[in-house]
């Protein structure tokens, strides 16, 4: 016999099968946007050959997606409360699908980057409201925990799975199809969302949102990454004023949030040690992991000579391990040992994995030099991410839970974008310097990647130290 629960509008109950169907739709929409944040990784060399990107400029194919995604999450989450979360989710799917087609038919750098930015905006619209919809769909604590576990596993494994799909599509067809494949998927997801998800009445646009604050923080984030990515190609006298402008935009955003009647981000959230500390740890940890996914794929292709499909297949153990561990062990392990200990254990594994990668030679092999650190990183991430999420949400008041969730999603994207920008720039600068000194291409490229992995190891150590000190149980906020 099916059970029922009240819908978010209070108008009609959900049947159990409808709630499960809604969970599938929400996970499918989220998976599509997460996959697209990573599916381009393996296709990067092909895109670079076709469109003529520079080494540092190539990172903008990823960053053009991540920065609008992260910068808009808070604003579109608020707008979802005002116009209705189903409307925001379905609108996001539509924007994302149209942008995917534009990216798929792109024949120039400018068109591809613009389409990727539009994809990021659509992804933010669809993703920002999902967690709130899940909480409404599954109000009973045990069911809610299971639903969020499924959602988290889909999101965590989706990033690594995108690498495999990107390789398969690029080699079998072309890089254009990593975007065009979203057309049938997006249409199916949109139709299912319209049919399955219950409508919601928003609070109304009259309640307002902090549009100037959103413009300030989005501009600050985009300018910050632009400064980092282009630092190897610009003089210091040009980069410093741009960095100063980015800091000024962040300062303006902070002042705006302190004075706005309806701020985009309530500054009182940062008074919580757990919430602030968990977000700081996440920025560093996710930056490390994004750098690994991007540079690890380039190492396999440009140093070891792997094709697109072989590179994607090489990454496939990661989503398998993450999915199995998150669904089967993470909740029980956290329940037994507590999130703090599980988080530290996960970060130790991430440090170990990155340290092994920092030794990857120019004549390395997948079995000895890539697979062991890949499994360590996947296991560490599967342990650390749920524990970190739990600590962050524990540090939020009940009335701030939705905003805290949006903040956590935002820092995840910001950390990935900034980490990717820093590590790719360091690798390109090191390789370029060695080539200018007469080194051969493959050894110079390998040394550039090793430098990036050494820096990533240091970042992971920093995340571990910060978590150990700031998130320790028993400390006062």
Order of alpha helices (4+ residues) and beta strands (2+ residues): beta-beta-alpha-alpha-alpha-alpha-alpha-alpha-alpha-alpha-alpha-alpha-alpha-alpha-alpha-alpha-alpha-alpha-alpha-alpha
